[in-house]
């Protein structure tokens, strides 16, 4: 293979890779439910401007012992339970997926330090096709709750917190 052919192939590969998924994160914020809480969450809108669907399959951050993709399941009787979504969330081609309070979200368990209004939280979103996308999510403790979403919500007992210690 000539050097010219190699360069042409590399250029074509880089162009075709970009068409898989182009991820844009908007309206992101992170918060805890109360000062000193050991859990927190992040919310955002994830847009895929690419031509192929993608899947958010993992999330990482150093601010907590455990970071997972979560959603709410209706347990009946007005009780909602937060659960880990191992398969992640689909992000359609040319579409978006909202991670919002009362629905899908990023969950931080065993926070190593309190979330502080105005600071940012470093988070890595991991996609099947787009790979790793690093975002700095602003902490907004003042954003109002969705009316009625906190009633009947259970969380602490659904997570195995054994062996989890905050990082120093």
C-alpha positions, 0 to 999 in steps of 0.5 A: 500500500502506498502512503497516498492510499494509506492517507486516503483510507485514513481520511475516509475512515475519519469521515465515516466515523463522524457520521455514526454519532455526534453527541451534544449535551445541553441543559445539564445540571447536578444536585443533591436533595439536601445539604450533606446528602451522600447521594446526588444526581445529574440531569441533561438532554443528550442529542445525537446529530449523527446518522446512526442511533447510539446507546449511552452505556455507562457513566463515570465520575470521581465525585462518588464511590459509585456512579450509575445510569438510573430510572424510576419504576412505578411500584404501584400505590404512588410509590416510585423506586429508582433502579440501575439501568444496565443496558443504558439509554438509546439516543436515536439518530437525529434525536435526543433523550432527556435525563430528567428528574422523575425519569432517567438520570445519572446517580452518584452514590457515596459522594466524596464531598458535598456538591457546592452551588456554582461548582462543576462536576466532571462526568464521562458519558460512555456511548457504544459508537461515539465513545467517551464524551467528557462533560463538566456539569454545573451544580445547581442546588436551587433548581426546583423539583418537579411537583409531586415527584418526591412523594412516595419516592424510595431510594436508599434501600434499593442500593447496595451501599455495603463496602462503599466508602467516600474517597478522601 
